[in-house]
Amino acid sequence: MSAATRLRRLDEEREIIVLERSSEVSFANCGLPYHVSGVIADREALSLQSPERLAARFRIDARVRHEAVAIDRAAKTVTVRRLDDGATAEIGYDELVLSPGAAPRRLANAAADAPVRTLRTLDDLDRILTDLDDVPPAGSVVVVGGGFIGIEMADNLHRRGLDVALVQRGTHLLAELDEEMASPIADHLLGLGVDVRLGGAVAAVGVDHVLLDDGGRLPAALVIAAIGVTPEASLAADAGLELGASGGIAVDAFHRTSDPSIFAIGDAAEKREAIDGSGTLATLAGLANRHGRAVADAIAGGATPARPALGTSIVDAAGLTAASVGWSERVARRRGREVRVIHTHPFSHASYYPGAVPLSMKLVVDAHDDRILGAQVVGTDGVDKRIDVIATAMSVGLAASALADLELAYAPQYGSAKDPINMLGYVARNLASGEDRVIQWHELDRELAAGAVLVDVRAEAQLAEGRIPGAQWIPVESLRERHAEFTGRRIVVQCRVGQGAHTAARLLSELGHDVVNLDGGYLTWRDGRRARALAELPLAA
Amino acid sequence: MSAATRLRRLDEEREIIVLERSSEVSFANCGLPYHVSGVIADREALSLQSPERLAARFRIDARVRHEAVAIDRAAKTVTVRRLDDGATAEIGYDELVLSPGAAPRRLANAAADAPVRTLRTLDDLDRILTDLDDVPPAGSVVVVGGGFIGIEMADNLHRRGLDVALVQRGTHLLAELDEEMASPIADHLLGLGVDVRLGGAVAAVGVDHVLLDDGGRLPAALVIAAIGVTPEASLAADAGLELGASGGIAVDAFHRTSDPSIFAIGDAAEKREAIDGSGTLATLAGLANRHGRAVADAIAGGATPARPALGTSIVDAAGLTAASVGWSERVARRRGREVRVIHTHPFSHASYYPGAVPLSMKLVVDAHDDRILGAQVVGTDGVDKRIDVIATAMSVGLAASALADLELAYAPQYGSAKDPINMLGYVARNLASGEDRVIQWHELDRELAAGAVLVDVRAEAQLAEGRIPGAQWIPVESLRERHAEFTGRRIVVQCRVGQGAHTAARLLSELGHDVVNLDGGYLTWRDGRRARALAELPLAA
């Protein structure tokens, strides 16, 4: 619809026909899960456009329940099936825009009569709501898949009062995040009473249960499969259009396929990834909307090339927000990058003003050129702001150290005089210059095994939160007196979040010691340990 | 304190002495107004550091109630007066960092016994609280000055239950904003019962009242003067250091004054402005903190030059948030720039998800090179995020049109698939390409006087909000039938916020008409008209 309405604004004369297989020409797909709980009470709020309005306002001929079933590129025609009566017809085109989206993956091992549903369209939502009418209050449902849709569905089914299990094949929820960043989300859902099962592959789905391959048996009056999507590329492939390695329709920077009269956009089209230019699906609403608009410009003759995709994303996990942009540490390492990793735990705004809440932040930086490769933020208030600022910085190639110099708005209700974003920049700068040296939470056991001493420099009042086994407690203020105890040994310093330990590490370094800071402090170590425990994995990598 | 603690982290050996005239070595000055109302209930929360802690943690010798009264640059000494007993002494220095801040301006025409207070330090706060003990419940106080501090004090005195008048000499509150952006703030305060007086110069202050030069008489058991600050540059000037045109101490990009052994930072030092490099005071906490850290780097030998100041700022005006960065339209025009101006009124997040609230946004763009010169955002939720994204974009010189391509995090709780920031970019791009042509709210009367016809293209249900005199109502959907009525006339199209009118303008332009869109639609015109009414000025510029 972005393409069609934009094209009309650019050209009053052109004939514009929209073919849509479902019964809705434009709907709020990101809002669908929230109608399950009633957070979005009015189903009509999810329906954004109608063929009547498109005709009246934009002179667009939008035909719902019409499926494009074949393309004849030589004749420049599309074969269209009218779903209500099965009749087919040919429609000619000068330019054809493919925007068929992506189809939910199906669970491989479900019985034919198993109550498995996927969620993509308003029609799907209506079916799920009908099914839920037959589920008793507090009945059991299983959501398979711990990504955005899986978490949102688990949240909203739980809000509806149902007994919800969330099964995730991977070691943590939200594959976009690294494990230690994701573990608070699993903990939060567990705390609400959602039965989160990590590393849980589905062995079978029966009429009233889900069997896991570890032998677990989850009762299930309804199963929601939210295990990802595949681009709807078959129409394009059948017409001989090239596909990319991702399985999406291959396009150039102007969204043109291998046939110059055919364009492809949205979840069906392959995008370029911002960091290394590789092909990616990046099935995100923002990109789909932008490319829809851009393809109209391309057709009308005034296009600018598409920028590669950073993949900025965010999800509300039952009140806890998780956001990410670019690469995770895991992806960066898998792709062979040497990285610097930064964890911080700042407050959302000045701690002296009421309502400040903790954030958990992670920055992944290319060790060779200080480029920001990715970021993750988890918390409640202020998560979206910080990920958007980092996404903006990444889109213009700002170095990690340069985050220190961003002039962000400060009053105590909104941030800090040194905003959490600036602090990431300071840490990045200290790491780039070698002023600070750090180890990661999963490297601690190796350091200790190699003979390093772990010094916990927190204030006494902070110790109650928990202690890392083997740590010796010496507050920063006592280090000047006691540092000689460690002469000749490598020292790992550790505080609650990494900041006091930075002061301690500087002091010990100035006093001639070999010292490293445990990045992110006790909190990151705790989150990492918890992630490994949830996934039933050992702490050391 | 940023400078002192950073320097200690860089150098364990150096002797570091801090001289502080007040009794607090480091306090949350941006939080002071909120203790007046009890929003920040605990006074101790405002005190961030103590000499004892600085000594124990950083081996810093911090001396409160010690005033530096003279500098002997040749001898490299500072004369220090101990305020408790008046004793003076000389302290030698290798490097001297001046960070004396800025002093509140005094009301010129107050009687000697008038109860006028200013707010800068915790000591000032304590005096105001003592004074307030003598003000009866619901007694009258007058705040003079409609900037950040004035608005925050008016808000918090009002929350305390007092009868508050807010007197602003200028035509609108918050000089950083343009008048039409600021008028909702005055309206909001008026709605809460604060007696906002715009264009109100103080003629005299007596023991129990304030007289305005329009003859108004405001009862006042206490008067808060918040009419700006002047840099505390006299110590530097007396020592023969150069001052800048702004009155601040002149420094280079490494915060070095005209004496290479003396540095100056904070509100007393002049900064470079980001847009045209001119000298500015930019008395903002973020810059002060950053420069404090940077001066330590400079002294220790590892500095990077200071970036020029954008002046990003934000204020909570009794629940309504106003933020700005860079230049206002007024400043840009005064400095001779030809600008494109964009007003939008988006929702804070997807309107189909509960809790979406309106934002009012303004972007000021250089007409020659599409550079962003400034932005203003007013609303409740999501204001800080949008100003921070624009500030980040400005800091790297991103073109206004490029805002369209930023990949911002979208889920319906946080934003829109086309975020308000992206929409600003689309409008900027349409203006840059000439696809869209606009006039501003204050240009409408001139257009109509010159014979243009004003066409209101809103949906019928939107008309109840108000109508612009002289507008003819034709909804977008009827324009294709009726456009011939305007053949040969210039057309101004207008909707609620500018977006439907963009569709109408494109349509009419495609049909061969001379058409311009009223930027920001009815809402911006209404805010502009209201601003002029509040200031008792005519609507036409």
Interface residues (C-beta under 8 A of the other chain):
Chain A: T5 R9 L10 D11 E12 E13 A28 C30 G31 Y34 V39 I40 A45 L46 L48 A56 R57 F58 R59 F148 L284 A285 G286 L287 A288 N289 R290 R293 G302 R307 A309 L310 G311 T312 S313 I314 V315 D316 T321 A323 V325 A350 Y352 Y353 P354 D384 K385 I387 D388 V389 A391 T392 A393 S395 V396 L398 A404 D405 L406 E407 L408 A409 Y410 A411 P412 Q413 Y414 G415 A417 K418 D419 I421 N422 Y426 S433 E435 V476 E477 R480 H502 T503 R506 L507 E510 L511
Chain B: T5 R9 L10 D11 E12 E13 A28 C30 G31 Y34 V39 I40 A45 L46 L48 A56 R57 F58 R59 F148 L284 A285 G286 L287 A288 N289 R290 R293 G302 R307 A309 L310 G311 T312 S313 I314 V315 D316 T321 A323 V325 A350 Y352 Y353 P354 D384 K385 I387 D388 V389 A391 T392 A393 S395 V396 L398 A404 D405 L406 E407 L408 A409 Y410 A411 P412 Q413 Y414 G415 A417 K418 D419 I421 N422 Y426 S433 E435 V476 E477 R480 H502 T503 R506 L507 E510 L511
